[in-house]
Amino acid sequence: MKRRKFLLLSILGLFISLVSIWYYKLKSVTIKELSMPSDLSEICNRKTLIKIGTRYRKLTGENNKEYLEELLRKDAEIHNTNLKIGLRNKVTEDFSSGKIILIDGWLISITEARQCALLSISESN
């Protein structure tokens, strides 16, 4: 009986460990996609994106990581596509509807600014 109990507990422990690893890996990929504005990152380096994000946070007071993640997820889900494509569509929609902001000479969408803000928060932690 002791051997059976040991084997069951070992298998359960292994299962819980694998689920935990999978969850954190999936979460880190999602945060990376949320915090990297795809079009803007093609013309700006990481340091500039962080600078834009820090400036946006100072201008708007949007300093909460969870709040920014929630806003970006909602924006991406509106388009019923994967996260990266949904965010790109939201950026296009922001420009079409005039939801833009000028930060340090860069005219960017609110969605891109929020992505930069999330990146700057992630980098500071």
SULFEN-V513024 format. One record per residue. N is the residue number from 0. PHI is phi in whole degrees, -180 to 180 (NA if undefined). NEAR is the number of other C-alpha atoms within 12 Angstrom. Layout:
# SULFEN-V513024
{{N:PHI:NEAR} {N:PHI:NEAR}}
This chain:
# SULFEN-V513024
{{0:NA:7} {1:-66:8} {2:-66:9} {3:-63:10} {4:-63:11} {5:-62:12} {6:-64:13} {7:-63:14} {8:-66:14} {9:-65:14} {10:-64:14} {11:-62:14} {12:-62:14} {13:-64:14} {14:-61:14} {15:-63:14} {16:-63:14} {17:-66:14} {18:-64:14} {19:-64:14} {20:-63:14} {21:-60:14} {22:-62:14} {23:-69:14} {24:-67:14} {25:-62:14} {26:-64:15} {27:-68:15} {28:-66:16} {29:-63:21} {30:-62:29} {31:-63:23} {32:-67:29} {33:-67:40} {34:-96:40} {35:-123:38} {36:-66:42} {37:-63:30} {38:-70:23} {39:-66:26} {40:-70:23} {41:-77:12} {42:-115:13} {43:-119:19} {44:-84:17} {45:-59:22} {46:-62:16} {47:-67:26} {48:-62:36} {49:-66:33} {50:-62:28} {51:-62:38} {52:-63:43} {53:-64:30} {54:-64:29} {55:-61:36} {56:-62:27} {57:-68:19} {58:-72:18} {59:-107:18} {60:79:16} {61:-82:27} {62:-112:26} {63:-95:20} {64:-60:28} {65:-64:19} {66:-64:18} {67:-64:34} {68:-60:33} {69:-62:22} {70:-61:27} {71:-68:38} {72:-63:30} {73:-61:21} {74:-60:32} {75:-72:29} {76:-73:20} {77:-57:19} {78:-91:21} {79:51:16} {80:-131:17} {81:-70:19} {82:-57:29} {83:-65:30} {84:-68:23} {85:-61:26} {86:-68:38} {87:-61:32} {88:-63:28} {89:-67:36} {90:-62:34} {91:-60:25} {92:-63:23} {93:-60:22} {94:-65:19} {95:-66:14} {96:-94:12} {97:83:17} {98:-86:20} {99:-130:23} {100:-146:25} {101:-101:19} {102:-131:28} {103:50:18} {104:86:11} {105:-101:22} {106:-95:21} {107:-128:33} {108:-77:32} {109:-62:38} {110:-63:43} {111:-63:46} {112:-63:47} {113:-67:49} {114:-63:51} {115:-64:47} {116:-63:43} {117:-64:41} {118:-63:38} {119:-67:34} {120:-68:31} {121:-63:25} {122:-71:21} {123:-79:14} {124:-92:8}}
